[in-house]
Amino acid sequence: MRHPRLISRWLLAAAAAALLPCAALALEEQSLLTADGTLHVVRAGTAVDLGVAAAASPDNVVIEWTTRAQDGTLSTSIIPGTDSDFGKSGLRLAFDDQTATLVLIWTESISPFSQIQVATMRNGAWTNTGLLPNTGLSGAYNPQMVVTHQRVSWLDEHDNTVTATASILNIIWWEDAQYGQARLATLFLDETNFDPSAVTIYDLPTLLGGGGDTPYRGIPTGAYLYPSVQPDGLSGGLIASFADLHDQKQKVVRVGYPSDRGKPSETGNLKWQRRHIPIVGIASQGDIARMTPMLAYNASLDAAVGTSIGAGYRPTMYWRDGNSLKYVRLEGSDWTPIRAVAIDETVTYEKALSLVTGMGSRN
């Protein structure tokens, strides 16, 4: 028999996943401008609401992709594999100039569970990959991603040093399954034989040598449901912030990858074999942020909790509450009292958000 706490988690995940398709019926849009001046716009919604006639059913939920080139050329299509009755939400777009790869991630709700989907477009072709859960029935929420660039080197067959820049796609999200935890997925976009399905997934607490039972009762969802990721300055690595429910700690970690790849042509070269394994270290940690709000699993983007981290690796967590943007900062091992920026006719939500994230990034 399953532990009651595990059953509660599964029921919570199932109930949350069941809500997502309804939320996905509302149109959702993300846009991105690439260096060549091309505007990419993706929209998720039902085919009838999007005005898409090519879908298998007008009630199917699709993701529409539109590009507008500098010369005005307009192109619109359904991203392959997205024409279904599954809910789609949480769209995120990224582009890697070095490899000319467009990346789209979203949460796909297949009641009673949900899964993160990753679509990559290169040389005019899309490939979709689902990020498999830690266990069968699970809920996946709030994916965030960043592409980082790290200098790497190796020896060629004549022992000459070769240097290059690795393009690494990093995705972080929260998963409710056997354990409630933040997970990290990586994909090296610059590989010679690039395989968009070769995504490696890690449990972040396990990467730190921990993991285990994750009690969450009494902890607001705002404290753990929204892990974050951002580049770590010019180091080529990244910073991730997440709640470790097993240790009952909020953790900020630095993540990088081996820069010395040894000699690829040498049989048994361990450095080459380990080139994609993340190197993770704790930059700061403190108590769980219990003053954050209790949010629905399908909360709007404005209501969701965000995190800004500066060079001091101290997280600032923020969320909207009515006509104010509230925030707290981790100072030492404790959080500051809740502070707020009023949202009114002179300070819009966007301006308040810029002020708070700017402050957080300077710490």
C-alpha positions in Angstrom: 0.0 0.0 0.0 1.3 3.5 -0.9 2.2 5.9 1.9 -0.8 8.3 2.6 1.5 11.2 1.9 2.4 9.8 -1.5 -1.3 9.2 -2.3 -2.1 12.8 -1.4 0.7 14.1 -3.7 -0.6 11.9 -6.6 -4.1 13.1 -6.1 -3.0 16.7 -5.9 -1.0 16.3 -9.1 -3.9 14.6 -10.9 -6.3 17.3 -9.8 -4.0 20.0 -11.0 -3.4 18.3 -14.3 -7.1 18.0 -14.8 -7.4 21.8 -14.5 -4.8 22.6 -17.1 -6.7 21.8 -20.3 -9.4 24.3 -19.3 -6.7 26.9 -18.8 -5.1 26.0 -22.1 -8.3 26.8 -23.9 -7.5 30.5 -23.4 -5.2 31.8 -26.1 -1.5 31.9 -25.0 1.2 33.6 -27.0 5.0 34.0 -27.0 7.2 35.9 -29.4 10.9 36.1 -30.1 13.1 38.2 -32.5 16.2 36.6 -33.9 19.4 38.4 -34.9 18.5 38.3 -38.6 15.3 40.3 -37.9 12.9 37.4 -38.2 9.9 37.6 -35.8 8.7 34.3 -34.4 5.3 34.0 -32.8 3.8 30.9 -31.3 0.2 30.7 -30.1 -1.6 27.8 -28.2 -5.3 27.4 -28.2 -8.1 25.5 -29.9 -8.0 25.5 -33.7 -11.3 27.3 -33.9 -10.2 30.1 -31.6 -6.9 30.4 -33.5 -8.7 30.4 -36.8 -6.6 27.4 -38.0 -8.4 25.3 -40.6 -5.7 22.6 -41.1 -6.3 21.0 -37.7 -7.8 17.5 -37.5 -10.6 18.9 -35.4 -11.7 22.5 -34.7 -11.8 21.6 -31.0 -8.2 20.3 -30.9 -5.6 22.3 -29.1 -2.7 23.2 -31.4 0.4 25.4 -31.4 0.6 27.7 -34.3 4.0 29.1 -35.5 4.2 32.3 -37.5 7.3 33.9 -38.8 7.7 37.4 -40.4 11.0 38.0 -42.2 12.6 41.4 -42.8 11.2 41.6 -46.3 7.7 41.1 -45.0 7.4 37.4 -46.0 4.8 35.8 -43.7 4.6 32.0 -43.0 2.2 30.2 -40.7 1.9 26.5 -39.8 1.0 24.1 -37.0 4.0 22.8 -35.2 4.1 19.0 -36.0 2.8 16.8 -33.2 0.8 19.5 -31.5 -2.6 18.8 -33.1 -4.4 16.9 -30.3 -7.0 17.3 -27.6 -4.3 17.6 -24.9 -4.1 20.9 -23.1 -1.0 23.1 -23.8 0.2 25.9 -21.6 3.4 27.7 -20.3 4.9 28.4 -23.8 8.6 29.5 -23.7 10.7 30.3 -26.8 14.5 30.5 -27.1 17.0 30.7 -30.0 20.6 29.7 -30.2 22.4 31.8 -32.8 25.5 29.6 -32.9 23.5 26.5 -34.1 20.5 28.4 -35.6 18.2 26.3 -33.4 14.8 27.5 -32.3 13.5 25.9 -29.1 10.0 25.8 -27.8 8.9 24.3 -24.5 5.4 23.9 -23.0 3.5 21.8 -20.5 1.2 19.2 -22.1 -1.7 18.0 -20.0 -2.8 14.4 -20.7 -5.3 14.0 -17.9 -4.6 12.8 -15.2 -1.0 13.7 -15.6 1.1 16.4 -17.4 4.5 16.4 -19.1 7.0 18.9 -20.4 7.4 18.9 -24.2 10.5 20.2 -26.0 10.4 21.1 -29.7 13.5 22.1 -31.6 13.6 23.5 -35.1 16.7 23.3 -37.2 17.2 23.4 -41.0 13.4 23.9 -41.4 12.4 20.8 -39.5 10.7 20.4 -36.1 11.4 17.5 -33.7 9.3 17.0 -30.6 10.5 15.3 -27.4 8.7 14.6 -24.2 10.6 14.8 -20.9 9.8 11.5 -19.2 8.7 11.7 -15.5 10.6 10.2 -12.6 7.7 7.7 -12.2 4.6 6.9 -14.3 1.7 9.1 -13.0 3.0 12.6 -12.3 2.4 16.3 -12.7 5.0 18.6 -14.4 4.8 22.4 -13.9 6.3 25.8 -14.7 9.1 24.9 -17.1 11.8 27.5 -17.5 14.8 27.4 -19.9 18.0 29.1 -20.8 20.7 28.4 -23.4 24.2 28.8 -22.1 27.5 28.9 -23.9 30.7 27.4 -22.4 34.2 27.3 -23.8 35.5 23.8 -24.1 38.7 22.2 -25.4 40.0 18.7 -26.5 43.0 17.2 -28.3 42.8 16.1 -31.9 44.5 13.0 -33.3 47.9 14.9 -33.4 47.5 16.1 -29.8 46.8 19.7 -31.0 44.4 21.6 -28.7 41.1 22.4 -30.3 38.8 24.9 -28.7 35.1 25.5 -29.3 32.0 26.9 -27.7 29.3 24.5 -26.5 25.7 25.5 -26.8 23.7 23.9 -24.0 20.0 24.0 -23.5 19.0 23.8 -19.8 15.4 23.3 -18.7 14.2 23.3 -15.1 10.7 22.5 -13.8 8.8 21.2 -10.8 7.5 17.6 -10.8 5.1 16.0 -8.4 5.5 12.2 -8.6 6.9 9.8 -6.1 8.8 12.8 -4.8 8.1 16.5 -5.2 11.3 18.0 -6.6 12.9 20.3 -9.1 14.3 18.6 -12.2 16.9 19.6 -14.8 17.1 18.5 -18.4 20.1 19.2 -20.7 20.6 19.0 -24.4 23.9 19.9 -26.2 22.8 21.7 -29.3 26.3 21.9 -30.9 27.0 18.2 -31.2 28.3 17.1 -34.6 25.6 14.4 -34.8 22.9 16.5 -33.1 20.1 14.3 -31.8 17.2 16.5 -30.5 15.8 13.5 -28.6 19.1 13.0 -26.6 17.8 14.9 -23.6 19.3 13.9 -20.3 17.2 14.5 -17.1 18.4 14.8 -13.6 16.8 15.3 -10.2 18.4 18.4 -8.7 18.4 17.2 -5.1 20.1 13.9 -6.2 22.8 15.9 -8.1 23.7 17.5 -4.8 24.0 14.0 -3.1 20.6 14.2 -1.4 17.0 13.3 -2.2 14.4 11.2 -0.5 11.1 11.7 1.2 9.6 15.1 0.5 7.1 16.3 3.0 5.2 19.4 1.8 2.1 19.7 4.0 1.9 23.1 5.5 4.3 24.6 2.9 2.7 27.1 0.4 2.9 26.1 -3.3 4.6 29.4 -3.9 7.6 28.2 -2.0 8.3 25.2 -4.3 6.2 25.2 -7.4 8.3 27.8 -9.3 12.0 26.8 -9.7 14.0 29.3 -11.7 17.1 29.3 -14.0 19.3 32.0 -15.4 22.8 32.4 -16.9 25.7 32.7 -14.4 27.2 35.9 -15.8 30.1 35.3 -18.2 31.1 31.9 -16.8 29.1 30.0 -19.3 27.3 28.2 -16.5 23.9 28.7 -15.0 22.2 29.4 -11.7 19.2 27.5 -10.6 17.0 28.3 -7.6 14.6 25.7 -6.1 13.1 24.3 -2.9 14.5 21.1 -1.6 11.6 19.7 0.3 13.6 16.8 1.7 16.1 19.1 3.4 13.5 21.8 3.9 15.8 24.4 2.3 15.7 26.9 -0.5 18.8 26.3 -2.5 20.7 28.3 -5.2 23.1 26.2 -7.2 25.7 26.8 -9.8 25.7 24.4 -12.7 28.5 23.9 -15.2 30.0 21.2 -17.5 33.5 19.8 -17.9 35.6 22.2 -20.1 38.4 19.7 -20.7 37.2 16.9 -23.0 40.5 15.0 -23.2 41.2 13.2 -26.5 38.0 11.9 -28.2 39.9 9.4 -30.4 41.5 7.8 -27.5 39.8 4.5 -26.4 38.3 4.7 -23.0 38.7 8.5 -22.7 36.6 9.2 -19.5 36.8 13.0 -20.0 35.0 12.7 -23.3 32.5 10.3 -21.9 31.7 12.6 -19.0 31.6 15.8 -21.0 27.8 16.2 -20.7 27.6 15.5 -16.9 26.7 18.6 -15.0 28.9 19.8 -12.2 26.7 21.2 -9.4 27.6 23.1 -6.3 25.5 25.0 -3.7 26.0 28.8 -3.9 23.6 29.7 -1.1 20.8 28.2 0.9 18.3 29.1 3.6 15.0 28.2 5.0 12.0 27.4 2.9 10.2 30.7 1.9 7.0 30.0 3.9 5.7 33.5 3.5 5.1 33.1 -0.2 1.5 32.6 -1.3 -0.6 29.5 -1.7 -1.2 29.5 -5.5 -3.3 27.2 -7.7 -1.2 24.9 -9.8 -2.7 26.6 -12.9 -2.1 30.1 -11.6 -1.9 32.9 -14.1 1.6 34.2 -15.1 1.0 37.5 -13.3 0.2 35.6 -10.0 3.1 33.2 -10.3 6.2 33.4 -8.1 9.4 34.5 -9.9 13.0 34.6 -8.7 15.8 37.0 -9.4 19.4 36.2 -8.5 22.5 38.5 -8.6 26.2 38.0 -8.3 25.9 37.4 -4.6 23.7 34.3 -5.3 21.0 35.6 -3.0 17.5 35.0 -4.3 14.8 37.6 -4.4 11.3 35.9 -4.8 8.4 38.0 -5.9 4.7 37.6 -6.7 1.7 39.9 -7.5 -1.0 40.4 -4.9 -3.8 42.6 -6.0 -2.4 46.1 -6.6 1.1 45.4 -5.4 4.1 43.3 -6.3 5.4 41.7 -3.2 8.9 40.4 -2.7 11.3 38.9 -0.1 15.1 38.4 -0.2 17.2 35.7 1.4 19.7 37.4 3.7 22.0 34.8 5.4 19.8 31.9 6.2 16.6 33.9 6.8 14.2 35.8 4.6 13.5 39.5 5.0 10.0 40.7 5.9 7.6 41.0 2.9 8.0 44.3 1.1 6.0 45.6 -1.8 5.9 48.0 -4.7 2.4 49.6 -5.2 0.9 49.2 -8.7 -1.1 52.2 -9.7 -1.6 54.7 -12.5 2.1 55.8 -12.3 3.7 52.4 -11.7 2.5 49.6 -13.9 2.9 45.9 -13.2 5.6 45.7 -15.8 7.5 48.7 -14.3 7.2 47.2 -10.8 8.5 43.9 -12.1 11.4 45.6 -13.7 12.3 47.5 -10.5 12.1 44.3 -8.3 14.1 42.0 -10.7 16.6 44.8 -11.3 17.1 45.2 -7.5 17.4 41.4 -7.1 20.0 41.1 -9.9 22.3 43.7 -8.3 22.6 42.0 -4.9 
